[in-house]
Amino acid sequence: MLAPATNKMSMHSAPYSSVAPPPAGVALVTGVTSGIGEACARLFCAEGWRVVGWGRRRDRLEALGASLGDLFFAQSVDVRDRACVNNSLQMLPEEFAPIAVLVSNAGLALGVDKAPEANLDDWETMIDTNCRAMVSLTRAVLPGMIQRRRGHVISIGSVAGSYPYPGGNVYGATKAFVRQFALNLRADLLGTPVRSTNIEPGMVHTEFSAVRFGGDAERAKTVYEGLEPLSAADIANAVLWCASLPQHVNVNTLELMPTGQAFSPFAIDRTGGSRP
């Protein structure tokens, strides 16, 4: 576990924000060492929230803690390890323990091979991270939210959970799971003040594509050529907006795409290869 840094919060590090400051609270953000998770941590701290930041890269956690100061508490956590998750929650200092918002952001895509050629290890890693880890963490924090009568589970899904594309196979399926899990939480949490939201971004310029292509930065760069994609700050602002709405308002799903991204027509095989 990493201790929080002692220097003061850096206000200039936050993405743009036009929402009113929310009540003071604690947000737990996973996948905080880059991209959307880091942007969420910076924005929530800038808006006066305490943030528990989880990630696996200790050097980045330490740098983020040095930047954000006393409002940020870093823990080195692999969300796929249930025992590590539970132990980390139990080790939170008193002022960081009452989690009001869970930003379940840790997730990844690996490969774009079509199903017959895809790497089964990659499939299992995506299922373990995007599904199993997400539900076990949610289950761990829900009882406390209900007891304190304040909570919001915000899951970071993807448009891939709604719109299939070649090579999306298991990644898209995991994000469809995330979407349906978030909606089913709404059904289960009826009668409590705890909210559930699924944020579904389209193309966002983060390390996502580099991870998907096994660290091939040049190949990842081509994904965004000729397009102004969404930024991590765009998604962080959407997350904070959902969390800052009045308690009686719940955003079930929120889908965002760059203006330069839309939908493709149905694919048709006219070569005869689809016939037996």
N, C-alpha and C positions, 0 to 999 in steps of 0.2 A: 504494500500500500504506500502511496506517495503522500507526504504531508502537504497541506496547502501552502502556497507561497505567501510571503509576508508583505510584499510591496503592494501599493494601492492599485485599484482598478484603473485600467487604461480606457478612458471613455471613447477615445478616437478610434478604437479598434472595432467598434460595433458597426454592422451594416446599417443602412438607412432605416429609419423607423418613423411611422406616422401615427402609431396607435398610442393611446393614453397609457401611462405606466400602470402595470397590474399591481394588485396587492402583493406585498412581500410574501415570498414562498420559496419552496425548494423544488428545483427541477433536476431530474436525473436524465442525463443525455448519454446514450451509448454511441460508440463509433466516433469519439470526440476528437481524434487526432488528425482529422483532415475533413475537407469538404463540408457537407451539410451539418454534420455533428459539431465541428469546430465553429461554424457560423452561428449555430443555435446557442452554443455555450457563450460566445462573445455577446450576442444580442441579449440573451436573458440576463447576463451579469450587468450589462449596460443599463438595463431597465430595472435594476434593483433586486433581482432574484439571486438567491444562493443557488449554485450549480454544482452537482456531483457529476464529474466527468469520467466516463469509463472508456478505456482503450487499451491496446496491447503494446504500443510503442512508447516506452518509458521516457525516451529523450524528448519526444513531442509533448507528452503529458507535462513534463517538467517545464518546458518552454512556455506552454499555455498557462500553467500555473503562475509562472513568473510574470506573465503579461496581465493576467486577470486579478491576481491578488487574493484578498481574504474572502471574497465571495465565491471562490472556486476551490473545490476539494477534489483532487485527482486520485483515482485508484486504477491500478493496472489490473484489468480484468479481461479474461477470455469468456465472453458471454455464453459460449458453448459448454462451459464447465459449470454444471449446476451447483456443485459444492463451493466453488470459488464465488459464484454469484451470491449464494446465501451467506457465506462468511463475510463477504465485502459489505453487504447490507447491514449485518450485525455489528460491523466495526465502524460504522459511520458515527462521527461526533454528534452530540445531542442536537446541535443547531442545524445539522444537515440531515437528520434522520427522518423528519416528517415530510416525505416526498409528496408533493402536490401535483406535479406533472411528470409523467414518464414520456420522454421522447425516444421511442424505440427505433433507432436509426441504423444500428449496426447491421450490415448486409452486404452482399456482393453478387456479382455475376462472373462466371468463369466460362470462357470459350463461346464460340458461335457455331460450332460444328452441328450439323443436323443429327437427329437422334440416332441413326444407325452407326454413326462414326464417333459420337460424343464420348468423352471420358467419364466413366462411371464414378470415379473418385471425385471429379468436379461436381457431378450431380449431387452426391451425398454431402459434400461440403456446403453447397448452396442450401440444401434442405436443412442441414444441421444449424446453419447460421441464421437463415432467413425465417425459418419456421420454428424448429424445436427450441432454439435459444430464446426467441421472441416470446413464445407462449410461456415458458418456464419463468422468465423474468416478470412477465405480466402477472402471472399467478402469485408470485412472491410479494408484489407490492400492493395488490388489490385489497387484501384484508385491512391493511393499515389505512388506506384511503377511505374505505367504507366506515371504519371505526371513527376516523377523524371528520367524516362527512365533508371531505374535500378531496377531489382527485380528477385527473384527466389523463387518459392513456392516448397518446398521439403516436400513431404508427406511420413510418415512412414506407409507403408502398411504391407503386409505379404504374404508369399507363400500360406497361407490359402485362399487368394483371388483367387488363380488359381487352387488349388488342394483340392478337398473335402475330408473329413474324418468323420467318425462317431462321433457325438457330436460337430462337428464344426459349424453346421447349421447357426445361425444368426451371429456369429463372422466371419466366412468365408464370409458370404454375405456382411457384412459391409466392409470388406477389398476388396472385388470385387468392391464395390461402390467406395472406395477410389482410386483404380486403374483406373477405368473408368473416374472418375471425373478428375484425373490428366491428362489423355489423352485428355479429352474434353477441359480442360484448354489450352492445346497446340493448339487446333484448334481455340479457341476463341482469343488467344493472338497473333496469327499470325499477323505480321505487327508491333508488339511492340518488345522491347528488353527483355521483361519479360519471364523468363523460368519456366518450370514446370517439376518436376521429382518425380517419385514414387519409393522409396526404399522398396524392398520386402524381408525381412529377413526370414530365416528358424528359427531353434531353437537357441534362445539367452538366456544365463543364466542371468536373471535379476529377479525382483520380479513378473514377469508376471504370472508364474505358481502358486505362493503363493496367488496372488489375485484371480486367476481363481478358486482355491480350497478353497476360503473363509478363507485364512490365515493359512491353514494346511501346515506348513513348512515341516513336514516329508513327506507328500504325494508329495509336490512339488519337494522335493529332488530326488525322484525316477524317475522323468521325465528325468533327466540328467545323471543317473547312466550308467557307461560303455561307455560314449561318451564325447568327447571334443566339447562342443557347441561353437557357436559364443559368443563373449563377447560384452558388450555395446561399448567398445572401437573400436572393429572391425566395428561396424555400424557407429559410429561417424566419423571414418576415411573415410568411403564411402561417408557420407554426405558432409564432407569438400572437398573431391576430386571433387564431382559433382559441388559444389559451386565455386570451384577455377579454373575450366576449363575456357578457353577463352570464351568471351561473345558470339561468334558465334557458340559455341558447346552446345547442349542440350542433356542430357541423359534422354530419355523418361522413361524407367523403368530399374531398376537394381535389379536383384534377387541374393541373397546370401544364401548359405546353409553351414553348417559344412560339411567337407569331409565325416564324418560318417553318414550323413543323405542323403537319396535318395527317390525314388518313390516306391510305392507298386503296386502289380498287381491288376487288377480289382477284386472286391469281388464278389463271386458267392454263391448263396443260393442253396444247393443241398438237402435240407431237405423236399422240397415240400411246405414249409410255405409261399412261395410267390404266390402260386396259389389261385384263389378265393375259 
